[in-house]
Amino acid sequence: MKNDEIYEYYINYLLNRLTEGKISNGSFSLLKISKNYFDEFKYKFDNDKKFSKVFIRDKKIDDIFGEDIR
């Protein structure tokens, strides 16, 4: 899972949900290692272009400013 190229997007997604108060710290810790939840995220990322564009856009912005939130 951690070797997957979209794992970074997955962690950013979880961090955003944590920041927005949609998940707790405990849920965040469990979801980081959840293969099922990662597979659901990956499916949505691969099949929902609007969903994946948000992450790609955010990654480009982070690259410009040299920020890494992990």
DSSP file (Angstrom, degrees, kcal/mol; ACC not computed):
  #  RESIDUE AA STRUCTURE BP1 BP2  ACC     N-H-->O    O-->H-N    N-H-->O    O-->H-N    TCO  KAPPA ALPHA  PHI   PSI    X-CA   Y-CA   Z-CA
    1    1 A M    >         0   0    0      0, 0.0     3,-1.5     0, 0.0     6,-0.2   0.000 360.0 360.0 360.0 -48.6    0.0    0.0    0.0
    2    2 A K  T 3   +     0   0    0      1,-0.3     6,-0.1     5,-0.1     5,-0.1   0.732 360.0  57.2 -66.2 -20.7    2.7    2.5    1.0
    3    3 A N  T 3  S+     0   0    0      4,-0.1    -1,-0.3     3,-0.0     2,-0.1   0.541  81.7 109.4 -86.0  -7.2    4.5    1.8   -2.3
    4    4 A D  S X  S-     0   0    0     -3,-1.5     3,-1.6     1,-0.1     4,-0.3  -0.455  75.6-128.3 -70.5 141.2    1.5    2.7   -4.4
    5    5 A E  T 3  S+     0   0    0      1,-0.3     3,-0.3     2,-0.1     4,-0.2   0.713 106.8  50.1 -66.2 -20.6    2.0    6.0   -6.3
    6    6 A I  T 3> S+     0   0    0      1,-0.2     4,-2.0     2,-0.1    -1,-0.3   0.394  79.0  97.9 -98.6   5.2   -1.3    7.4   -4.9
    7    7 A Y  H <> S+     0   0    0     -3,-1.6     4,-2.5     1,-0.2     5,-0.2   0.877  80.8  56.5 -59.0 -37.0   -0.6    6.7   -1.3
    8    8 A E  H  > S+     0   0    0     -4,-0.3     4,-2.1    -3,-0.3    -1,-0.2   0.903 107.1  48.7 -60.6 -41.4    0.6   10.3   -0.8
    9    9 A Y  H  > S+     0   0    0     -3,-0.3     4,-2.3    -4,-0.2    -1,-0.2   0.877 109.2  54.1 -65.2 -37.4   -2.8   11.5   -2.1
   10   10 A Y  H  X S+     0   0    0     -4,-2.0     4,-2.4     2,-0.2    -2,-0.2   0.924 108.5  47.4 -62.3 -46.4   -4.5    9.1    0.3
   11   11 A I  H  X S+     0   0    0     -4,-2.5     4,-2.7     1,-0.2    -2,-0.2   0.913 111.9  50.4 -63.3 -42.1   -2.7   10.5    3.3
   12   12 A N  H  X S+     0   0    0     -4,-2.1     4,-2.3     2,-0.2    -1,-0.2   0.891 109.1  52.4 -62.2 -38.9   -3.5   14.0    2.2
   13   13 A Y  H  X S+     0   0    0     -4,-2.3     4,-2.2     2,-0.2    -2,-0.2   0.930 111.2  46.3 -60.7 -46.9   -7.1   13.1    1.8
   14   14 A L  H  X S+     0   0    0     -4,-2.4     4,-2.2     1,-0.2    -2,-0.2   0.901 111.0  52.2 -64.0 -41.2   -7.1   11.6    5.4
   15   15 A L  H  X S+     0   0    0     -4,-2.7     4,-2.6     2,-0.2    -1,-0.2   0.890 109.3  50.3 -62.5 -39.3   -5.4   14.7    6.7
   16   16 A N  H  X S+     0   0    0     -4,-2.3     4,-2.3     2,-0.2    -1,-0.2   0.913 110.5  49.0 -64.0 -42.5   -8.0   17.0    5.1
   17   17 A R  H  <>S+     0   0    0     -4,-2.2     5,-2.5     2,-0.2     6,-1.0   0.867 112.1  49.5 -65.1 -35.5  -10.8   14.9    6.6
   18   18 A L  H ><5S+     0   0    0     -4,-2.2     3,-1.1     4,-0.2    -2,-0.2   0.927 111.2  48.5 -66.6 -45.9   -9.1   15.1   10.0
   19   19 A T  H 3<5S+     0   0    0     -4,-2.6    -2,-0.2     1,-0.3    -1,-0.2   0.871 109.9  52.2 -61.9 -38.4   -8.7   18.9    9.7
   20   20 A E  T 3<5S-     0   0    0     -4,-2.3    -1,-0.3    -5,-0.2    -2,-0.2   0.526 115.5-116.8 -76.9  -5.5  -12.3   19.3    8.7
   21   21 A G  T < 5S+     0   0    0     -3,-1.1    -3,-0.2    -4,-0.3    -2,-0.1   0.662  81.1 123.2  79.6  16.8  -13.4   17.3   11.8
   22   22 A K  S   <S+     0   0    0     -5,-2.5     2,-0.3    -6,-0.2    -4,-0.2   0.697  76.9  26.6 -83.9 -20.0  -14.9   14.5    9.7
   23   23 A I  S    S-     0   0    0     -6,-1.0    -2,-0.2    -9,-0.1     2,-0.1  -0.956  80.8-123.2-136.3 158.2  -12.7   11.9   11.3
   24   24 A S     >  -     0   0    0     -2,-0.3     4,-2.5     1,-0.1     5,-0.1  -0.421  32.9-102.4 -92.1 171.7  -11.0   11.6   14.7
   25   25 A N  H  > S+     0   0    0      1,-0.2     4,-2.2     2,-0.2     5,-0.1   0.888 124.1  51.3 -60.5 -39.3   -7.3   11.1   15.5
   26   26 A G  H  > S+     0   0    0      2,-0.2     4,-2.1     1,-0.2    -1,-0.2   0.913 110.1  48.0 -64.6 -43.0   -8.0    7.5   16.3
   27   27 A S  H  > S+     0   0    0      1,-0.2     4,-3.2     2,-0.2     5,-0.2   0.903 109.1  55.0 -63.3 -40.8   -9.8    7.0   13.0
   28   28 A F  H  X S+     0   0    0     -4,-2.5     4,-1.8     1,-0.2    -2,-0.2   0.931 108.1  48.5 -57.1 -47.2   -7.0    8.7   11.2
   29   29 A S  H  X S+     0   0    0     -4,-2.2     4,-0.6     1,-0.2    -1,-0.2   0.901 115.5  43.9 -61.5 -42.2   -4.5    6.3   12.6
   30   30 A L  H >< S+     0   0    0     -4,-2.1     3,-0.9     1,-0.2     4,-0.4   0.895 111.8  52.2 -71.3 -39.7   -6.6    3.3   11.7
   31   31 A L  H >< S+     0   0    0     -4,-3.2     3,-0.7     1,-0.2    -1,-0.2   0.794  98.0  66.5 -69.1 -27.4   -7.5    4.5    8.2
   32   32 A K  H 3< S+     0   0    0     -4,-1.8    -1,-0.2     1,-0.2    -2,-0.2   0.818 113.1  32.5 -60.2 -29.3   -3.8    5.1    7.4
   33   33 A I  T << S+     0   0    0     -3,-0.9     2,-0.7    -4,-0.6    -1,-0.2   0.353  90.1 116.4-109.7   3.9   -3.3    1.3    7.6
   34   34 A S    <>  -     0   0    0     -3,-0.7     4,-2.0    -4,-0.4     5,-0.1  -0.654  42.7-170.1 -81.1 111.7   -6.7    0.2    6.3
   35   35 A K  H  > S+     0   0    0     -2,-0.7     4,-2.5     2,-0.2    -1,-0.2   0.890  86.8  52.5 -65.7 -40.5   -6.3   -1.7    3.1
   36   36 A N  H  > S+     0   0    0      2,-0.2     4,-2.0     1,-0.2    -1,-0.2   0.929 111.2  45.0 -63.6 -45.4  -10.0   -1.8    2.4
   37   37 A Y  H  > S+     0   0    0      1,-0.2     4,-2.4     2,-0.2    -1,-0.2   0.888 113.1  51.5 -66.9 -38.4  -10.4    2.0    2.8
   38   38 A F  H  X S+     0   0    0     -4,-2.0     4,-3.0     2,-0.2    -1,-0.2   0.910 108.7  51.3 -62.9 -42.0   -7.3    2.6    0.7
   39   39 A D  H  X S+     0   0    0     -4,-2.5     4,-2.3     2,-0.2    -2,-0.2   0.886 109.8  49.7 -63.3 -38.6   -8.8    0.4   -2.0
   40   40 A E  H  X S+     0   0    0     -4,-2.0     4,-2.3     2,-0.2    -1,-0.2   0.921 112.5  47.6 -63.9 -43.8  -12.0    2.4   -1.9
   41   41 A F  H  X S+     0   0    0     -4,-2.4     4,-3.0     1,-0.2    -2,-0.2   0.929 111.8  50.2 -61.3 -45.7  -10.1    5.6   -2.2
   42   42 A K  H  X S+     0   0    0     -4,-3.0     4,-2.5     2,-0.2    -2,-0.2   0.899 109.5  50.7 -62.2 -41.5   -8.0    4.2   -5.1
   43   43 A Y  H  X S+     0   0    0     -4,-2.3     4,-1.8     2,-0.2    -1,-0.2   0.935 113.9  44.3 -61.2 -46.3  -11.1    3.1   -6.9
   44   44 A K  H  X S+     0   0    0     -4,-2.3     4,-2.5     1,-0.2     8,-0.3   0.905 113.0  51.9 -65.1 -41.0  -12.7    6.6   -6.5
   45   45 A F  H  < S+     0   0    0     -4,-3.0     7,-0.2     1,-0.2    -2,-0.2   0.898 114.4  42.9 -61.4 -41.9   -9.4    8.2   -7.5
   46   46 A D  H  < S+     0   0    0     -4,-2.5    -1,-0.2    -5,-0.2    -2,-0.2   0.779 125.2  32.2 -75.9 -27.7   -9.1    6.1  -10.7
   47   47 A N  H  < S+     0   0    0     -4,-1.8     2,-0.7    -5,-0.2    -2,-0.2   0.612 106.4  66.0-110.8 -14.8  -12.7    6.4  -11.7
   48   48 A D     X  -     0   0    0     -4,-2.5     4,-2.2    -5,-0.2     5,-0.2  -0.876  57.8-172.1-113.6 100.4  -13.9    9.8  -10.6
   49   49 A K  H  > S+     0   0    0     -2,-0.7     4,-2.1     1,-0.2    -1,-0.2   0.838  84.9  53.7 -64.2 -35.1  -12.1   12.5  -12.5
   50   50 A K  H  > S+     0   0    0      2,-0.2     4,-1.1     1,-0.2    -1,-0.2   0.916 110.2  48.9 -64.0 -41.5  -13.4   15.4  -10.4
   51   51 A F  H  > S+     0   0    0      1,-0.2     4,-0.9    -7,-0.2     3,-0.4   0.929 114.0  44.1 -62.4 -48.0  -12.3   13.7   -7.3
   52   52 A S  H  X S+     0   0    0     -4,-2.2     4,-2.1    -8,-0.3     3,-0.2   0.820 104.1  63.9 -71.8 -30.5   -8.8   13.0   -8.6
   53   53 A K  H  X S+     0   0    0     -4,-2.1     4,-2.6     1,-0.2    -1,-0.2   0.855  96.7  58.6 -61.5 -34.6   -8.3   16.5  -10.1
   54   54 A V  H  X S+     0   0    0     -4,-1.1     4,-2.2    -3,-0.4    -1,-0.2   0.916 109.3  43.3 -60.2 -43.9   -8.5   18.0   -6.6
   55   55 A F  H  X S+     0   0    0     -4,-0.9     4,-2.3    -3,-0.2    -2,-0.2   0.883 113.7  49.7 -71.5 -39.3   -5.5   16.0   -5.4
   56   56 A I  H  X S+     0   0    0     -4,-2.1     4,-2.0     2,-0.2    -2,-0.2   0.906 112.4  48.3 -66.4 -41.1   -3.5   16.6   -8.5
   57   57 A R  H  X S+     0   0    0     -4,-2.6     4,-2.1     2,-0.2    -2,-0.2   0.933 112.2  48.5 -63.3 -46.5   -4.1   20.3   -8.3
   58   58 A D  H  X S+     0   0    0     -4,-2.2     4,-2.5    -5,-0.2    -2,-0.2   0.879 109.8  52.9 -61.9 -38.1   -3.2   20.4   -4.6
   59   59 A K  H  X S+     0   0    0     -4,-2.3     4,-2.4     2,-0.2    -1,-0.2   0.902 108.2  50.2 -64.1 -41.3    0.0   18.5   -5.4
   60   60 A K  H  X S+     0   0    0     -4,-2.0     4,-1.9     2,-0.2    -2,-0.2   0.903 110.7  49.4 -64.3 -40.5    1.0   20.9   -8.1
   61   61 A I  H  X S+     0   0    0     -4,-2.1     4,-2.0     2,-0.2    -2,-0.2   0.925 111.3  49.2 -63.6 -44.8    0.4   23.8   -5.6
   62   62 A D  H  X>S+     0   0    0     -4,-2.5     5,-1.9     1,-0.2     4,-1.1   0.889 109.3  52.8 -61.1 -39.7    2.5   22.1   -3.0
   63   63 A D  H  <5S+     0   0    0     -4,-2.4    -1,-0.2     2,-0.2    -2,-0.2   0.885 107.7  51.6 -63.4 -38.8    5.3   21.5   -5.5
   64   64 A I  H  <5S+     0   0    0     -4,-1.9    -1,-0.2     1,-0.2    -2,-0.2   0.919 118.7  35.7 -63.8 -44.3    5.3   25.2   -6.4
   65   65 A F  H  <5S-     0   0    0     -4,-2.0    -1,-0.2    -5,-0.1    -2,-0.2   0.479 107.1-123.8 -92.8  -2.1    5.6   26.3   -2.8
   66   66 A G  T  <5 +     0   0    0     -4,-1.1     2,-0.4     1,-0.2    -3,-0.2   0.815  57.6 151.0  68.6  30.7    7.8   23.4   -1.7
   67   67 A E      < -     0   0    0     -5,-1.9     2,-0.4    -6,-0.2    -1,-0.2  -0.759  26.6-177.7 -99.6 142.3    5.5   22.3    1.0
   68   68 A D        -     0   0    0     -2,-0.4    -5,-0.0     1,-0.1     0, 0.0  -0.950   9.2-166.3-135.7 116.3    5.0   18.8    2.3
   69   69 A I              0   0    0     -2,-0.4    -1,-0.1     1,-0.2    -2,-0.0   0.498 360.0 360.0 -85.6  -2.4    2.4   18.3    5.0
   70   70 A R              0   0    0    -55,-0.0    -1,-0.2     0, 0.0   -58,-0.0   0.491 360.0 360.0 -85.1 360.0    3.6   14.8    6.0
